[in-house]
Amino acid sequence: MNFYIQQTIQINNIRIGGLTNSSVFQIGSAGIIKPASFLYNTGGFLEPAPQASSPGGTPIEAPAVPLTPSAPAYAR
């Protein structure tokens, strides 16, 4: 059985609590969503990246952008 849905969606404000690998962000209807996560070394790197440092050269210990904790699942 096929369903054909015509939708008009207007979004005035949207807040995304968090996205991770294989996250699915959907607006509207879809048939089957098959999540997939693929990690590729497209640059051909052979060793880990160097430690991040600030413009002054000192190593960065914390995230450069302050991160807020996500809401518990029951509060969403």
PDB file of N, CA, C and O in Angstrom:
ATOM      1  N   MET A   1       0.838  -1.157   0.000  1.00  0.00           N
ATOM      2  CA  MET A   1       0.000   0.000   0.000  1.00  0.00           C
ATOM      3  C   MET A   1       0.902   1.245   0.000  1.00  0.00           C
ATOM      4  O   MET A   1       1.834   1.337   0.799  1.00  0.00           O
ATOM      5  N   ASN A   2       0.629   2.177  -0.874  1.00  0.00           N
ATOM      6  CA  ASN A   2       1.400   3.410  -0.959  1.00  0.00           C
ATOM      7  C   ASN A   2       0.582   4.573  -0.416  1.00  0.00           C
ATOM      8  O   ASN A   2      -0.614   4.687  -0.686  1.00  0.00           O
ATOM      9  N   PHE A   3       1.222   5.408   0.328  1.00  0.00           N
ATOM     10  CA  PHE A   3       0.619   6.637   0.810  1.00  0.00           C
ATOM     11  C   PHE A   3       1.331   7.804   0.156  1.00  0.00           C
ATOM     12  O   PHE A   3       2.560   7.814   0.092  1.00  0.00           O
ATOM     13  N   TYR A   4       0.608   8.761  -0.317  1.00  0.00           N
ATOM     14  CA  TYR A   4       1.184   9.965  -0.889  1.00  0.00           C
ATOM     15  C   TYR A   4       0.745  11.133  -0.017  1.00  0.00           C
ATOM     16  O   TYR A   4      -0.446  11.416   0.108  1.00  0.00           O
ATOM     17  N   ILE A   5       1.708  11.799   0.576  1.00  0.00           N
ATOM     18  CA  ILE A   5       1.422  12.862   1.534  1.00  0.00           C
ATOM     19  C   ILE A   5       1.931  14.181   0.974  1.00  0.00           C
ATOM     20  O   ILE A   5       3.082  14.283   0.550  1.00  0.00           O
ATOM     21  N   GLN A   6       1.085  15.167   0.975  1.00  0.00           N
ATOM     22  CA  GLN A   6       1.499  16.514   0.592  1.00  0.00           C
ATOM     23  C   GLN A   6       1.511  17.353   1.860  1.00  0.00           C
ATOM     24  O   GLN A   6       0.512  17.420   2.576  1.00  0.00           O
ATOM     25  N   GLN A   7       2.640  17.990   2.137  1.00  0.00           N
ATOM     26  CA  GLN A   7       2.784  18.736   3.376  1.00  0.00           C
ATOM     27  C   GLN A   7       3.242  20.151   3.101  1.00  0.00           C
ATOM     28  O   GLN A   7       3.953  20.421   2.133  1.00  0.00           O
ATOM     29  N   THR A   8       2.822  21.038   3.966  1.00  0.00           N
ATOM     30  CA  THR A   8       3.364  22.393   4.020  1.00  0.00           C
ATOM     31  C   THR A   8       3.863  22.588   5.438  1.00  0.00           C
ATOM     32  O   THR A   8       3.088  22.491   6.390  1.00  0.00           O
ATOM     33  N   ILE A   9       5.122  22.856   5.584  1.00  0.00           N
ATOM     34  CA  ILE A   9       5.734  22.968   6.905  1.00  0.00           C
ATOM     35  C   ILE A   9       6.337  24.354   7.042  1.00  0.00           C
ATOM     36  O   ILE A   9       7.090  24.804   6.178  1.00  0.00           O
ATOM     37  N   GLN A  10       6.000  25.027   8.132  1.00  0.00           N
ATOM     38  CA  GLN A  10       6.576  26.337   8.438  1.00  0.00           C
ATOM     39  C   GLN A  10       7.239  26.232   9.796  1.00  0.00           C
ATOM     40  O   GLN A  10       6.586  25.896  10.784  1.00  0.00           O
ATOM     41  N   ILE A  11       8.525  26.517   9.853  1.00  0.00           N
ATOM     42  CA  ILE A  11       9.287  26.429  11.094  1.00  0.00           C
ATOM     43  C   ILE A  11       9.689  27.840  11.494  1.00  0.00           C
ATOM     44  O   ILE A  11      10.436  28.508  10.778  1.00  0.00           O
ATOM     45  N   ASN A  12       9.192  28.289  12.639  1.00  0.00           N
ATOM     46  CA  ASN A  12       9.554  29.613  13.135  1.00  0.00           C
ATOM     47  C   ASN A  12      10.753  29.559  14.065  1.00  0.00           C
ATOM     48  O   ASN A  12      11.545  30.500  14.112  1.00  0.00           O
ATOM     49  N   ASN A  13      10.893  28.478  14.795  1.00  0.00           N
ATOM     50  CA  ASN A  13      12.001  28.340  15.725  1.00  0.00           C
ATOM     51  C   ASN A  13      12.269  26.855  15.902  1.00  0.00           C
ATOM     52  O   ASN A  13      11.336  26.062  16.019  1.00  0.00           O
ATOM     53  N   ILE A  14      13.541  26.478  15.921  1.00  0.00           N
ATOM     54  CA  ILE A  14      13.872  25.076  16.113  1.00  0.00           C
ATOM     55  C   ILE A  14      15.089  25.001  17.017  1.00  0.00           C
ATOM     56  O   ILE A  14      16.036  25.774  16.873  1.00  0.00           O
ATOM     57  N   ARG A  15      15.051  24.061  17.949  1.00  0.00           N
ATOM     58  CA  ARG A  15      16.169  23.868  18.864  1.00  0.00           C
ATOM     59  C   ARG A  15      16.579  22.408  18.798  1.00  0.00           C
ATOM     60  O   ARG A  15      15.757  21.511  18.980  1.00  0.00           O
ATOM     61  N   ILE A  16      17.834  22.184  18.543  1.00  0.00           N
ATOM     62  CA  ILE A  16      18.368  20.831  18.461  1.00  0.00           C
ATOM     63  C   ILE A  16      19.239  20.630  19.684  1.00  0.00           C
ATOM     64  O   ILE A  16      20.228  21.337  19.879  1.00  0.00           O
ATOM     65  N   GLY A  17      18.865  19.655  20.510  1.00  0.00           N
ATOM     66  CA  GLY A  17      19.599  19.411  21.747  1.00  0.00           C
ATOM     67  C   GLY A  17      20.973  18.814  21.513  1.00  0.00           C
ATOM     68  O   GLY A  17      21.895  19.098  22.278  1.00  0.00           O
ATOM     69  N   GLY A  18      21.139  18.012  20.502  1.00  0.00           N
ATOM     70  CA  GLY A  18      22.433  17.415  20.227  1.00  0.00           C
ATOM     71  C   GLY A  18      22.377  16.509  19.021  1.00  0.00           C
ATOM     72  O   GLY A  18      21.344  15.906  18.731  1.00  0.00           O
ATOM     73  N   LEU A  19      23.489  16.414  18.322  1.00  0.00           N
ATOM     74  CA  LEU A  19      23.614  15.518  17.177  1.00  0.00           C
ATOM     75  C   LEU A  19      24.876  14.696  17.358  1.00  0.00           C
ATOM     76  O   LEU A  19      25.897  15.208  17.816  1.00  0.00           O
ATOM     77  N   THR A  20      24.809  13.445  17.006  1.00  0.00           N
ATOM     78  CA  THR A  20      25.971  12.571  17.062  1.00  0.00           C
ATOM     79  C   THR A  20      26.072  11.825  15.736  1.00  0.00           C
ATOM     80  O   THR A  20      25.237  12.006  14.850  1.00  0.00           O
ATOM     81  N   ASN A  21      27.077  11.004  15.606  1.00  0.00           N
ATOM     82  CA  ASN A  21      27.169  10.171  14.405  1.00  0.00           C
ATOM     83  C   ASN A  21      25.906   9.328  14.299  1.00  0.00           C
ATOM     84  O   ASN A  21      25.416   8.816  15.305  1.00  0.00           O
ATOM     85  N   SER A  22      25.400   9.188  13.141  1.00  0.00           N
ATOM     86  CA  SER A  22      24.184   8.426  12.836  1.00  0.00           C
ATOM     87  C   SER A  22      22.918   9.077  13.372  1.00  0.00           C
ATOM     88  O   SER A  22      21.887   8.410  13.462  1.00  0.00           O
ATOM     89  N   SER A  23      22.959  10.349  13.728  1.00  0.00           N
ATOM     90  CA  SER A  23      21.740  11.033  14.140  1.00  0.00           C
ATOM     91  C   SER A  23      20.844  11.258  12.931  1.00  0.00           C
ATOM     92  O   SER A  23      21.331  11.444  11.815  1.00  0.00           O
ATOM     93  N   VAL A  24      19.546  11.242  13.152  1.00  0.00           N
ATOM     94  CA  VAL A  24      18.578  11.485  12.098  1.00  0.00           C
ATOM     95  C   VAL A  24      17.750  12.687  12.497  1.00  0.00           C
ATOM     96  O   VAL A  24      17.071  12.663  13.524  1.00  0.00           O
ATOM     97  N   PHE A  25      17.798  13.729  11.703  1.00  0.00           N
ATOM     98  CA  PHE A  25      17.002  14.928  11.926  1.00  0.00           C
ATOM     99  C   PHE A  25      15.960  14.953  10.824  1.00  0.00           C
ATOM    100  O   PHE A  25      16.296  15.100   9.649  1.00  0.00           O
ATOM    101  N   GLN A  26      14.704  14.810  11.196  1.00  0.00           N
ATOM    102  CA  GLN A  26      13.651  14.672  10.199  1.00  0.00           C
ATOM    103  C   GLN A  26      12.595  15.734  10.391  1.00  0.00           C
ATOM    104  O   GLN A  26      12.140  15.981  11.509  1.00  0.00           O
ATOM    105  N   ILE A  27      12.214  16.352   9.314  1.00  0.00           N
ATOM    106  CA  ILE A  27      11.076  17.268   9.295  1.00  0.00           C
ATOM    107  C   ILE A  27      10.134  16.729   8.231  1.00  0.00           C
ATOM    108  O   ILE A  27      10.515  16.599   7.068  1.00  0.00           O
ATOM    109  N   GLY A  28       8.910  16.416   8.624  1.00  0.00           N
ATOM    110  CA  GLY A  28       7.943  15.883   7.673  1.00  0.00           C
ATOM    111  C   GLY A  28       7.868  14.374   7.773  1.00  0.00           C
ATOM    112  O   GLY A  28       8.290  13.786   8.768  1.00  0.00           O
ATOM    113  N   SER A  29       7.335  13.756   6.747  1.00  0.00           N
ATOM    114  CA  SER A  29       7.117  12.315   6.736  1.00  0.00           C
ATOM    115  C   SER A  29       8.120  11.636   5.822  1.00  0.00           C
ATOM    116  O   SER A  29       8.606  12.215   4.850  1.00  0.00           O
ATOM    117  N   ALA A  30       8.410  10.404   6.160  1.00  0.00           N
ATOM    118  CA  ALA A  30       9.296   9.598   5.322  1.00  0.00           C
ATOM    119  C   ALA A  30       8.854   8.154   5.433  1.00  0.00           C
ATOM    120  O   ALA A  30       8.218   7.770   6.414  1.00  0.00           O
ATOM    121  N   GLY A  31       9.179   7.369   4.459  1.00  0.00           N
ATOM    122  CA  GLY A  31       8.836   5.961   4.495  1.00  0.00           C
ATOM    123  C   GLY A  31       9.725   5.234   5.467  1.00  0.00           C
ATOM    124  O   GLY A  31       9.363   5.074   6.633  1.00  0.00           O
ATOM    125  N   ILE A  32      10.862   4.795   5.024  1.00  0.00           N
ATOM    126  CA  ILE A  32      11.793   4.050   5.861  1.00  0.00           C
ATOM    127  C   ILE A  32      13.082   4.848   5.942  1.00  0.00           C
ATOM    128  O   ILE A  32      13.632   5.262   4.921  1.00  0.00           O
ATOM    129  N   ILE A  33      13.555   5.058   7.147  1.00  0.00           N
ATOM    130  CA  ILE A  33      14.842   5.725   7.347  1.00  0.00           C
ATOM    131  C   ILE A  33      15.810   4.666   7.848  1.00  0.00           C
ATOM    132  O   ILE A  33      15.586   4.058   8.895  1.00  0.00           O
ATOM    133  N   LYS A  34      16.865   4.450   7.116  1.00  0.00           N
ATOM    134  CA  LYS A  34      17.879   3.488   7.502  1.00  0.00           C
ATOM    135  C   LYS A  34      19.127   4.260   7.915  1.00  0.00           C
ATOM    136  O   LYS A  34      19.886   4.705   7.054  1.00  0.00           O
ATOM    137  N   PRO A  35      19.351   4.427   9.222  1.00  0.00           N
ATOM    138  CA  PRO A  35      20.528   5.172   9.655  1.00  0.00           C
ATOM    139  C   PRO A  35      21.808   4.427   9.301  1.00  0.00           C
ATOM    140  O   PRO A  35      21.870   3.200   9.378  1.00  0.00           O
ATOM    141  N   ALA A  36      22.804   5.169   8.921  1.00  0.00           N
ATOM    142  CA  ALA A  36      24.097   4.586   8.588  1.00  0.00           C
ATOM    143  C   ALA A  36      25.194   5.579   8.963  1.00  0.00           C
ATOM    144  O   ALA A  36      25.021   6.791   8.842  1.00  0.00           O
ATOM    145  N   SER A  37      26.291   5.057   9.409  1.00  0.00           N
ATOM    146  CA  SER A  37      27.432   5.894   9.763  1.00  0.00           C
ATOM    147  C   SER A  37      28.666   5.319   9.081  1.00  0.00           C
ATOM    148  O   SER A  37      28.992   4.145   9.261  1.00  0.00           O
ATOM    149  N   PHE A  38      29.337   6.131   8.315  1.00  0.00           N
ATOM    150  CA  PHE A  38      30.525   5.696   7.605  1.00  0.00           C
ATOM    151  C   PHE A  38      31.671   6.630   7.954  1.00  0.00           C
ATOM    152  O   PHE A  38      31.544   7.845   7.804  1.00  0.00           O
ATOM    153  N   LEU A  39      32.773   6.089   8.411  1.00  0.00           N
ATOM    154  CA  LEU A  39      33.956   6.871   8.730  1.00  0.00           C
ATOM    155  C   LEU A  39      35.035   6.512   7.712  1.00  0.00           C
ATOM    156  O   LEU A  39      35.409   5.348   7.567  1.00  0.00           O
ATOM    157  N   TYR A  40      35.524   7.521   7.017  1.00  0.00           N
ATOM    158  CA  TYR A  40      36.536   7.304   5.992  1.00  0.00           C
ATOM    159  C   TYR A  40      37.755   8.171   6.262  1.00  0.00           C
ATOM    160  O   TYR A  40      37.629   9.294   6.750  1.00  0.00           O
ATOM    161  N   ASN A  41      38.907   7.663   5.952  1.00  0.00           N
ATOM    162  CA  ASN A  41      40.142   8.434   6.022  1.00  0.00           C
ATOM    163  C   ASN A  41      40.415   8.976   4.622  1.00  0.00           C
ATOM    164  O   ASN A  41      41.289   8.478   3.912  1.00  0.00           O
ATOM    165  N   THR A  42      39.658   9.999   4.234  1.00  0.00           N
ATOM    166  CA  THR A  42      39.762  10.515   2.873  1.00  0.00           C
ATOM    167  C   THR A  42      41.054  11.279   2.623  1.00  0.00           C
ATOM    168  O   THR A  42      41.440  11.480   1.471  1.00  0.00           O
ATOM    169  N   GLY A  43      41.726  11.706   3.686  1.00  0.00           N
ATOM    170  CA  GLY A  43      42.981  12.438   3.506  1.00  0.00           C
ATOM    171  C   GLY A  43      44.189  11.538   3.458  1.00  0.00           C
ATOM    172  O   GLY A  43      45.296  12.014   3.207  1.00  0.00           O
ATOM    173  N   GLY A  44      44.012  10.236   3.693  1.00  0.00           N
ATOM    174  CA  GLY A  44      45.137   9.312   3.668  1.00  0.00           C
ATOM    175  C   GLY A  44      46.097   9.509   4.830  1.00  0.00           C
ATOM    176  O   GLY A  44      47.292   9.245   4.693  1.00  0.00           O
ATOM    177  N   PHE A  45      45.586   9.976   5.996  1.00  0.00           N
ATOM    178  CA  PHE A  45      46.449  10.237   7.144  1.00  0.00           C
ATOM    179  C   PHE A  45      46.924   8.925   7.749  1.00  0.00           C
ATOM    180  O   PHE A  45      46.180   7.944   7.785  1.00  0.00           O
ATOM    181  N   LEU A  46      48.170   8.908   8.227  1.00  0.00           N
ATOM    182  CA  LEU A  46      48.766   7.697   8.766  1.00  0.00           C
ATOM    183  C   LEU A  46      48.990   7.767  10.265  1.00  0.00           C
ATOM    184  O   LEU A  46      49.288   6.743  10.881  1.00  0.00           O
ATOM    185  N   GLU A  47      48.855   8.949  10.881  1.00  0.00           N
ATOM    186  CA  GLU A  47      49.082   9.095  12.320  1.00  0.00           C
ATOM    187  C   GLU A  47      48.047  10.051  12.891  1.00  0.00           C
ATOM    188  O   GLU A  47      47.407  10.786  12.139  1.00  0.00           O
ATOM    189  N   PRO A  48      47.872  10.054  14.216  1.00  0.00           N
ATOM    190  CA  PRO A  48      46.875  10.941  14.829  1.00  0.00           C
ATOM    191  C   PRO A  48      47.202  12.413  14.584  1.00  0.00           C
ATOM    192  O   PRO A  48      48.355  12.774  14.350  1.00  0.00           O
ATOM    193  N   ALA A  49      46.181  13.245  14.641  1.00  0.00           N
ATOM    194  CA  ALA A  49      46.361  14.684  14.469  1.00  0.00           C
ATOM    195  C   ALA A  49      47.134  15.243  15.654  1.00  0.00           C
ATOM    196  O   ALA A  49      47.060  14.694  16.752  1.00  0.00           O
ATOM    197  N   PRO A  50      47.878  16.333  15.447  1.00  0.00           N
ATOM    198  CA  PRO A  50      48.600  16.935  16.570  1.00  0.00           C
ATOM    199  C   PRO A  50      47.631  17.525  17.594  1.00  0.00           C
ATOM    200  O   PRO A  50      46.482  17.830  17.272  1.00  0.00           O
ATOM    201  N   GLN A  51      48.104  17.681  18.828  1.00  0.00           N
ATOM    202  CA  GLN A  51      47.298  18.252  19.901  1.00  0.00           C
ATOM    203  C   GLN A  51      46.894  19.680  19.535  1.00  0.00           C
ATOM    204  O   GLN A  51      47.718  20.462  19.059  1.00  0.00           O
ATOM    205  N   ALA A  52      45.621  20.013  19.760  1.00  0.00           N
ATOM    206  CA  ALA A  52      45.134  21.368  19.473  1.00  0.00           C
ATOM    207  C   ALA A  52      45.806  22.360  20.407  1.00  0.00           C
ATOM    208  O   ALA A  52      46.055  22.049  21.572  1.00  0.00           O
ATOM    209  N   SER A  53      46.098  23.541  19.908  1.00  0.00           N
ATOM    210  CA  SER A  53      46.700  24.581  20.746  1.00  0.00           C
ATOM    211  C   SER A  53      46.079  25.926  20.410  1.00  0.00           C
ATOM    212  O   SER A  53      45.542  26.131  19.321  1.00  0.00           O
ATOM    213  N   SER A  54      46.166  26.822  21.357  1.00  0.00           N
ATOM    214  CA  SER A  54      45.633  28.172  21.169  1.00  0.00           C
ATOM    215  C   SER A  54      46.588  28.969  20.298  1.00  0.00           C
ATOM    216  O   SER A  54      47.702  28.514  20.039  1.00  0.00           O
ATOM    217  N   PRO A  55      46.171  30.173  19.831  1.00  0.00           N
ATOM    218  CA  PRO A  55      47.070  30.975  19.006  1.00  0.00           C
ATOM    219  C   PRO A  55      48.395  31.301  19.698  1.00  0.00           C
ATOM    220  O   PRO A  55      49.399  31.541  19.028  1.00  0.00           O
ATOM    221  N   GLY A  56      48.404  31.312  21.039  1.00  0.00           N
ATOM    222  CA  GLY A  56      49.638  31.573  21.778  1.00  0.00           C
ATOM    223  C   GLY A  56      50.544  30.367  21.856  1.00  0.00           C
ATOM    224  O   GLY A  56      51.688  30.484  22.295  1.00  0.00           O
ATOM    225  N   GLY A  57      50.064  29.216  21.441  1.00  0.00           N
ATOM    226  CA  GLY A  57      50.881  28.016  21.439  1.00  0.00           C
ATOM    227  C   GLY A  57      50.655  27.099  22.624  1.00  0.00           C
ATOM    228  O   GLY A  57      51.227  26.010  22.669  1.00  0.00           O
ATOM    229  N   THR A  58      49.832  27.511  23.590  1.00  0.00           N
ATOM    230  CA  THR A  58      49.591  26.656  24.749  1.00  0.00           C
ATOM    231  C   THR A  58      48.524  25.617  24.406  1.00  0.00           C
ATOM    232  O   THR A  58      47.577  25.921  23.682  1.00  0.00           O
ATOM    233  N   PRO A  59      48.669  24.395  24.919  1.00  0.00           N
ATOM    234  CA  PRO A  59      47.667  23.355  24.624  1.00  0.00           C
ATOM    235  C   PRO A  59      46.294  23.729  25.173  1.00  0.00           C
ATOM    236  O   PRO A  59      46.183  24.373  26.217  1.00  0.00           O
ATOM    237  N   ILE A  60      45.260  23.319  24.461  1.00  0.00           N
ATOM    238  CA  ILE A  60      43.887  23.577  24.884  1.00  0.00           C
ATOM    239  C   ILE A  60      43.421  22.390  25.718  1.00  0.00           C
ATOM    240  O   ILE A  60      43.431  21.253  25.246  1.00  0.00           O
ATOM    241  N   GLU A  61      43.013  22.653  26.960  1.00  0.00           N
ATOM    242  CA  GLU A  61      42.577  21.593  27.867  1.00  0.00           C
ATOM    243  C   GLU A  61      41.074  21.354  27.796  1.00  0.00           C
ATOM    244  O   GLU A  61      40.624  20.228  28.011  1.00  0.00           O
ATOM    245  N   ALA A  62      40.278  22.395  27.496  1.00  0.00           N
ATOM    246  CA  ALA A  62      38.823  22.294  27.491  1.00  0.00           C
ATOM    247  C   ALA A  62      38.306  22.643  26.099  1.00  0.00           C
ATOM    248  O   ALA A  62      39.065  23.155  25.276  1.00  0.00           O
ATOM    249  N   PRO A  63      37.033  22.378  25.821  1.00  0.00           N
ATOM    250  CA  PRO A  63      36.481  22.761  24.520  1.00  0.00           C
ATOM    251  C   PRO A  63      36.600  24.263  24.279  1.00  0.00           C
ATOM    252  O   PRO A  63      36.413  25.057  25.201  1.00  0.00           O
ATOM    253  N   ALA A  64      36.905  24.652  23.060  1.00  0.00           N
ATOM    254  CA  ALA A  64      37.045  26.060  22.726  1.00  0.00           C
ATOM    255  C   ALA A  64      35.696  26.773  22.773  1.00  0.00           C
ATOM    256  O   ALA A  64      35.646  27.990  22.954  1.00  0.00           O
ATOM    257  N   VAL A  65      34.603  26.026  22.611  1.00  0.00           N
ATOM    258  CA  VAL A  65      33.257  26.584  22.677  1.00  0.00           C
ATOM    259  C   VAL A  65      32.580  25.983  23.899  1.00  0.00           C
ATOM    260  O   VAL A  65      32.549  24.760  24.036  1.00  0.00           O
ATOM    261  N   PRO A  66      32.033  26.810  24.796  1.00  0.00           N
ATOM    262  CA  PRO A  66      31.381  26.234  25.973  1.00  0.00           C
ATOM    263  C   PRO A  66      30.208  25.345  25.573  1.00  0.00           C
ATOM    264  O   PRO A  66      29.377  25.741  24.757  1.00  0.00           O
ATOM    265  N   LEU A  67      30.141  24.159  26.138  1.00  0.00           N
ATOM    266  CA  LEU A  67      29.095  23.205  25.825  1.00  0.00           C
ATOM    267  C   LEU A  67      28.115  23.132  26.986  1.00  0.00           C
ATOM    268  O   LEU A  67      28.525  23.106  28.146  1.00  0.00           O
ATOM    269  N   THR A  68      26.830  23.100  26.680  1.00  0.00           N
ATOM    270  CA  THR A  68      25.819  22.977  27.717  1.00  0.00           C
ATOM    271  C   THR A  68      25.347  21.533  27.774  1.00  0.00           C
ATOM    272  O   THR A  68      25.265  20.871  26.740  1.00  0.00           O
ATOM    273  N   PRO A  69      25.039  21.037  28.955  1.00  0.00           N
ATOM    274  CA  PRO A  69      24.570  19.651  29.037  1.00  0.00           C
ATOM    275  C   PRO A  69      23.211  19.497  28.386  1.00  0.00           C
ATOM    276  O   PRO A  69      22.386  20.409  28.433  1.00  0.00           O
ATOM    277  N   SER A  70      22.978  18.347  27.781  1.00  0.00           N
ATOM    278  CA  SER A  70      21.687  18.103  27.147  1.00  0.00           C
ATOM    279  C   SER A  70      20.652  17.781  28.209  1.00  0.00           C
ATOM    280  O   SER A  70      20.991  17.365  29.317  1.00  0.00           O
ATOM    281  N   ALA A  71      19.395  17.975  27.864  1.00  0.00           N
ATOM    282  CA  ALA A  71      18.303  17.693  28.786  1.00  0.00           C
ATOM    283  C   ALA A  71      18.121  16.192  28.923  1.00  0.00           C
ATOM    284  O   ALA A  71      18.370  15.457  27.969  1.00  0.00           O
ATOM    285  N   PRO A  72      17.691  15.718  30.093  1.00  0.00           N
ATOM    286  CA  PRO A  72      17.421  14.278  30.229  1.00  0.00           C
ATOM    287  C   PRO A  72      16.346  13.839  29.259  1.00  0.00           C
ATOM    288  O   PRO A  72      15.508  14.642  28.849  1.00  0.00           O
ATOM    289  N   ALA A  73      16.364  12.568  28.889  1.00  0.00           N
ATOM    290  CA  ALA A  73      15.445  12.055  27.874  1.00  0.00           C
ATOM    291  C   ALA A  73      13.987  12.241  28.286  1.00  0.00           C
ATOM    292  O   ALA A  73      13.137  12.481  27.428  1.00  0.00           O
ATOM    293  N   TYR A  74      13.681  12.137  29.577  1.00  0.00           N
ATOM    294  CA  TYR A  74      12.283  12.266  30.006  1.00  0.00           C
ATOM    295  C   TYR A  74      11.790  13.697  29.930  1.00  0.00           C
ATOM    296  O   TYR A  74      10.581  13.925  29.955  1.00  0.00           O
ATOM    297  N   ALA A  75      12.705  14.689  29.837  1.00  0.00           N
ATOM    298  CA  ALA A  75      12.297  16.100  29.796  1.00  0.00           C
ATOM    299  C   ALA A  75      12.064  16.583  28.377  1.00  0.00           C
ATOM    300  O   ALA A  75      11.577  17.697  28.186  1.00  0.00           O
ATOM    301  N   ARG A  76      12.389  15.793  27.394  1.00  0.00           N
ATOM    302  CA  ARG A  76      12.263  16.230  26.003  1.00  0.00           C
ATOM    303  C   ARG A  76      10.867  16.145  25.500  1.00  0.00           C
ATOM    304  O   ARG A  76      10.606  16.480  24.345  1.00  0.00           O
TER     305      ARG A  76
END
